[in-house]
């Protein structure tokens, strides 16, 4: 079985006053994910609605990325929440 545990966390900070929405996220997928992903085929992201819209899912499919769909309360996806908390503290 393929291991999904060798990922890399990339952080992109939006411009001051900007907020993440489905358009911004789809644009990030199109513009950045190819260079960020290396040889990875899988993406783990949280369950914000803007990250799972049709536009975004199509952009992910076009980029050749498979979304790893953990349940919202899964301990496997809590690591990203911890990373966000650390980032908020540092900012």
C-alpha positions as CSV (number, residue, x, y, z in Angstrom):
1,X,0.0,0.0,0.0
2,X,1.3,3.5,-0.9
3,X,2.2,5.7,2.0
4,X,0.6,9.1,2.1
5,X,2.6,10.3,5.1
6,X,5.6,11.9,3.3
7,X,4.0,15.2,2.5
8,X,5.2,18.8,2.5
9,X,3.4,21.8,3.9
10,X,3.4,24.9,1.7
11,X,2.1,28.2,3.0
12,X,1.0,31.0,0.8
13,X,0.1,34.2,2.5
14,X,-2.6,36.3,0.8
15,X,-2.2,40.0,0.2
16,X,-3.4,42.2,3.1
17,X,-7.2,42.5,3.2
18,X,-7.6,39.5,0.8
19,X,-9.6,36.5,1.9
20,X,-9.6,32.9,0.6
21,X,-12.5,32.0,-1.6
22,X,-13.1,29.4,-4.3
23,X,-11.7,31.6,-7.0
24,X,-8.5,32.4,-5.2
25,X,-8.0,28.8,-4.3
26,X,-8.6,27.5,-7.8
27,X,-6.1,30.1,-9.1
28,X,-3.5,28.9,-6.5
29,X,-4.1,25.3,-7.7
30,X,-3.5,26.4,-11.3
31,X,-0.6,28.7,-10.7
32,X,1.3,27.1,-7.8
33,X,0.5,23.5,-7.2
34,X,2.5,22.1,-10.1
35,X,5.8,23.5,-8.7
36,X,4.8,22.7,-5.1
37,X,3.7,19.1,-5.5
38,X,6.9,17.6,-6.7
39,X,6.1,14.0,-7.5
40,X,3.1,13.9,-5.1
41,X,-0.3,12.9,-6.5
42,X,-2.4,13.5,-3.3
43,X,-3.6,16.5,-1.5
44,X,-4.8,16.8,2.0
45,X,-6.8,19.9,2.9
46,X,-9.3,20.9,5.5
47,X,-13.0,21.0,5.0
48,X,-13.6,24.7,4.3
49,X,-16.4,25.0,1.7
50,X,-14.3,27.2,-0.6
51,X,-11.7,24.3,-0.9
52,X,-14.2,21.8,-2.2
53,X,-16.3,23.7,-4.8
54,X,-16.7,22.4,-8.4
55,X,-14.2,24.9,-9.7
56,X,-11.6,23.8,-7.2
57,X,-12.2,20.1,-7.7
58,X,-11.9,20.6,-11.5
59,X,-8.6,22.5,-11.0
60,X,-7.3,19.7,-8.8
61,X,-8.3,17.1,-11.3
62,X,-6.7,19.1,-14.2
63,X,-3.5,19.4,-12.1
64,X,-3.5,15.6,-11.6
65,X,-4.1,15.8,-7.8
66,X,-6.3,13.4,-5.9
67,X,-8.0,14.9,-2.8
68,X,-7.5,12.7,0.2
69,X,-10.9,12.9,1.9
70,X,-10.6,12.4,5.6
71,X,-13.7,12.9,7.8
72,X,-13.9,16.3,9.4
73,X,-13.1,15.0,12.9
74,X,-10.3,12.6,11.8
75,X,-7.1,12.8,13.8
76,X,-5.3,12.4,10.5
77,X,-6.3,15.8,9.3
78,X,-5.8,17.6,12.6
79,X,-2.1,18.2,11.7
80,X,-3.1,20.9,9.3
81,X,-5.1,22.6,12.0
82,X,-2.1,22.6,14.3
83,X,0.0,24.1,11.5
84,X,-2.5,26.9,11.1
85,X,-2.5,27.6,14.8
86,X,1.3,27.8,14.8
87,X,1.2,30.1,11.8
88,X,-1.4,32.4,13.5
89,X,0.8,32.6,16.6
90,X,3.8,33.6,14.6
91,X,2.0,36.2,12.6
